[in-house]
Amino acid sequence: MLEIVGDDAVHRVEGLPGESAPVGLTLALGRLRALGVGGLRVALPTPGHPLGLSGPAEFNARAMDAEEAVVCHGAAFGLVPEVYEAGPEGDVHVEVVWHVLPVREAPPADVPSLGEAERELAEALREATEVLSRLDVAGAGPVAEAAIDAYRARAERGREVLAPGYPPRAVRVLELAQRVGLLVSLAHENGHGGAVSSAEMAARAEALRPVERVARRAQVAAYNAYVEERERGVR
């Protein structure tokens, strides 16, 4: 959802209560609101890490396969996307079907507060940078520099990384989490660098794994901050 909504893909929602056939995203959001949904939480799970999920097992399994989902606040529904692509390269038609499934009304798994997420990001980034620098595989070289420049250009074009109304700390945490995620991607994409032995390669993977996990946790905390504040009665 984080990368799909807002592009040229066609979105349909299937399994919505009261609808016998898939409907468009706008109609679906209106229907969900009528069913009591007051907000949407993002989940970014991976196998073995049900980040943002609350069950049951069927919903969790499908969300983990997709590695993303939306959990409704105010009604026990969740949505899992399924992406279909067709057409030649350069003219690919993308259709996203959001499957509505029942969810358990319980706190989402492993989602930190914004303060916790910010502290974890700073610590994980510092530790990973030390390890990656020692192994000579930190983001460096022309490929990494070009990717970082592209990221900065995108950030300058659209400074609003979250919709109006989010707390400033959520914006700060999301921007940092996105930068950390970019560095992790660069470290993966730039080959093995100076890590010539299997032990060094394993050390690099071990250093990146917790950083990637922390970045995903922070993103979920930032995206869900608005709903969390409403639930606590801050707004």
C-alpha positions, 0 to 999 in steps of 0.5 A: 500500500505504501508504494502503490496507493497514489500511482496509476494503479487501479484499485478494487476492494473485494469482500466488503460487507454489504457488497456482492462484488468488488467496488472502487477504493473511494466507495469502499472507504465511504462504506467502511466509514459507515461501518464504524471505521474511524481510522486505518493502521498500517502493518508491515509484517514479514515472515516471523515478524507480525509487525502491526498485526493482531490476528487471527491466523488467516489474516496474519498469514495473508498479510505476511505473504503480501508484507503489508496490510491495513487494519481498521480502527473502530471495526474489526476489519483488515485489508490485504492487497494483491497486485496484478500486472499485465502488459509489456515493459514500459506499458504495464497495467497494474491492478490492486485488489484489496481483500477485506478479512475479519481481524481480532480487536487487540493491540497491534504486535510490536509497534513502538511509541514514537519516542521509542522508535526514534531512540531505536533508530539512532542506536541501530544506525550508529551500531550498523554504521560501525560494523559496515564501515569496518567491513568496508560495505557501507553505502559508498561509491558512485551508485550509492551517491546517485541513489542518495542524491535521488532520495534527497531530490524526492524529499525536496519535491514533496516535503510533506511525508505525512498528511496534515495533522500528524505530530511533528515527531511522526514526520521526523521519525518517518524521514529518519526511518526512510533514510535508514531503509535507503542505506540498508537497501544500498548496502544490499544492492552494492554487492559484498564490497570488502566483505570477501570472506563468508564470515564477513558476509555473515557479519554484514547480514547480521548487522543489517537485519536488526536495522531493517527491522527497527526501520520498519517498526519506526515506519509503522509507528509514524504512519499510525501516530494519528490514529494512536493519538485519537485513540488516546483522546489527544485530539 
